[in-house]
Amino acid sequence: MLLDKLCQLDNAHAYTAAAISTNVMDLGPVTLNTTRDLGAGEPLYLSILITTTVAATGGASTTVFTLESDDNTSLSSATTHWTGQSIAKATLVAGYWYAKAVPLPAGDYQRYVGIRMTPTTNDWTSGAVSAWIHAGRFDTTVYASGVSNNV
């Protein structure tokens, strides 16, 4: 799997309420079309990892992440391209893969792409998420710094 810093939507983003990703990917201006086919020619994938366990003050609530695109960086009138499952906050512990190499759906993506986290209640007191769009096979094998994997 190849990761590109510009395709990283969140890096341990501490969510406490409904919000969009800290990085909204800019696919660049186009001259004739207002949309583009993201990943045309090579499949792209979305991964979302819970990096800090979610804690909340309220009772049972759930959270949904969506992948969206819009013509503005605030994603204020966004088109939703993918919607994840509604997951109970108790499930969102550090190391939980909310989405693991989910193929990006085909479609017309507008210039700016990001994710949105929407809890049923805005009562998160802690919890952080990392998310990115990537190409290639997904492998969760982690190697220590300086160790060769003979690739």
C-alpha positions in Angstrom: 0.0 0.0 0.0 1.3 3.4 -0.9 0.4 6.4 1.3 0.5 10.0 0.2 0.5 12.8 2.8 -1.9 14.7 0.5 -4.4 11.8 0.6 -4.4 11.7 4.4 -7.8 13.0 5.5 -7.2 12.8 9.3 -4.1 12.1 11.4 -5.3 11.3 14.9 -8.0 13.9 14.6 -9.7 14.4 18.0 -13.4 14.5 17.2 -15.8 15.7 19.9 -18.9 16.5 17.7 -20.0 16.2 14.1 -17.2 17.5 11.9 -15.4 17.0 8.6 -11.8 15.8 8.3 -8.9 18.1 9.1 -7.6 17.7 5.6 -10.0 18.1 2.7 -8.3 16.7 -0.4 -8.1 19.2 -3.3 -8.4 17.3 -6.6 -7.4 20.5 -8.4 -9.3 22.8 -10.8 -10.7 21.6 -14.0 -11.5 23.7 -17.1 -14.4 22.0 -18.8 -15.9 19.6 -16.2 -16.8 20.3 -12.6 -16.4 16.6 -11.6 -13.9 13.9 -12.1 -13.7 10.1 -11.7 -11.5 9.6 -8.7 -9.1 6.8 -9.3 -9.9 6.2 -12.9 -7.6 3.5 -14.2 -6.5 2.3 -10.8 -8.7 1.5 -7.8 -8.4 3.7 -4.8 -9.5 2.7 -1.2 -10.7 4.4 1.9 -9.4 3.4 5.4 -10.5 4.8 8.7 -8.8 3.8 12.0 -9.7 4.7 15.5 -6.5 5.8 17.1 -7.8 6.8 20.6 -10.7 5.1 22.3 -13.9 7.1 22.2 -15.4 8.2 25.5 -18.6 10.1 25.8 -20.7 11.6 28.6 -24.1 10.4 27.3 -25.8 7.1 27.0 -25.7 4.7 24.1 -25.0 6.6 20.9 -23.7 5.6 17.5 -21.4 7.2 14.9 -21.4 7.1 11.1 -18.6 8.2 8.8 -19.3 9.3 5.2 -17.0 10.1 2.3 -18.1 13.3 0.6 -17.1 15.7 -2.2 -18.1 19.3 -2.8 -17.1 22.4 -4.8 -16.0 24.1 -1.5 -13.6 23.1 1.3 -16.2 23.2 4.0 -18.2 20.5 2.2 -21.3 22.5 3.0 -23.4 21.2 0.2 -21.6 17.9 -0.3 -22.5 14.8 -2.3 -22.1 11.6 -0.3 -20.3 8.9 -2.1 -20.0 6.3 0.6 -21.7 5.8 4.0 -20.3 3.5 6.6 -22.2 1.4 9.1 -23.7 3.0 12.2 -21.3 1.8 15.0 -21.9 2.0 18.7 -19.4 4.3 20.4 -18.5 1.4 22.8 -17.1 -0.4 19.8 -14.8 2.5 18.8 -11.7 1.5 20.7 -8.1 2.3 19.8 -7.1 0.0 16.9 -10.6 -0.6 15.6 -10.8 -0.4 11.8 -14.0 1.4 11.0 -13.2 1.1 7.3 -10.3 -1.0 6.0 -9.5 -0.7 2.4 -13.1 0.0 1.2 -13.0 0.5 -2.6 -14.0 4.1 -3.5 -17.4 3.9 -5.3 -17.4 5.0 -8.9 -19.0 8.4 -9.5 -18.5 12.0 -10.2 -16.4 13.5 -7.5 -16.3 17.3 -7.1 -13.1 19.2 -6.5 -12.8 18.7 -2.7 -13.0 15.3 -1.0 -13.2 14.6 2.7 -14.9 12.5 5.4 -17.6 13.5 7.8 -18.1 12.1 11.3 -21.7 12.2 12.5 -22.5 10.9 16.0 -26.1 10.6 17.1 -25.2 12.8 20.1 -22.4 15.3 20.3 -21.1 14.0 23.6 -17.7 12.7 22.8 -15.1 13.7 25.4 -12.2 11.9 23.7 -11.6 9.8 20.7 -9.3 10.2 17.7 -9.4 9.0 14.1 -6.9 8.6 11.3 -8.2 8.3 7.7 -6.8 8.2 4.3 -7.3 7.4 0.6 -4.7 5.0 -0.8 -3.8 2.9 -3.7 -2.7 -0.7 -3.7 -3.0 -3.7 -1.5 -3.7 -3.2 2.1 -1.3 -4.8 4.6 -1.4 -4.2 8.4 2.0 -5.7 9.0 4.0 -3.1 10.9 7.8 -3.2 10.9 10.0 -1.4 13.4 12.0 1.5 12.2 15.2 0.4 10.4 14.0 -3.2 9.9 14.1 -4.7 6.4 11.2 -6.7 5.2 13.3 -8.0 2.2 11.1 -6.2 -0.3 
